[in-house]
Amino acid sequence: MIDPVEYIKQFPLKEFSRGTLLLSAGDPLSSVFAIRDGYMKVTSISDAGIERLLWIAGRYDFAPVEQLFVKNGKARFFYTAATDGSYYDIPRADLLNYAHDNPDFMAEIARGMSEHYDDFLQRIDAIDGLSVQERLMRTLLYISSRFSASDSVDLVAEGLRITHQDLAAMIGSTRETTSIELAGLRKNGFIDYDRKCFIVHRRRIEEKETA
């Protein structure tokens, strides 16, 4: 049996630059991205033409994982480089055959999908029945946790430039209300931001959540 890491490394390594569209909704699902480093943002477009950030794929993730086992499917979302990085370009059919023949590798894929599903449920929980401020804090905690376990995380320094509109779409609010709540969070020391940084103080938010 080929070691999973060696199996993945046999495929072409491709680099990506922040802002590059890697896969569009409607494209055939012929390849799977095995991310070596960097991050991809997964988005949809609303009927009003607003981009909605759904989740962030990072190191060791497969994308698009949510449709990995769909037969002859097409991508439902847009996959854009959120930072510079690289990925192994694996033919989807080849990956599925390898997973079928190697139960341990299949178990790893299942674990990753389980974590992805858990992230999704946390995101749903973060926007259901909570105030705008609570939804915003939980969403910022989720995003920053994807990049680092540090007490404070500068999203801009990590390569992710997230706008007030991005956050508004993620929590189901308006940009104006989201901007007001962000200003309040900054005033109370949960975040810091200007044109050069967007720092999420994870530990302070976690302490607030458990208080």
Summary of the structure (lengths in Angstrom):
residues: 211
radius of gyration: 18.1
end to end distance: 49.8
largest distance: 56.0
contacts: 614
relative contact order: 0.14
helix: 43%
strand: 25%
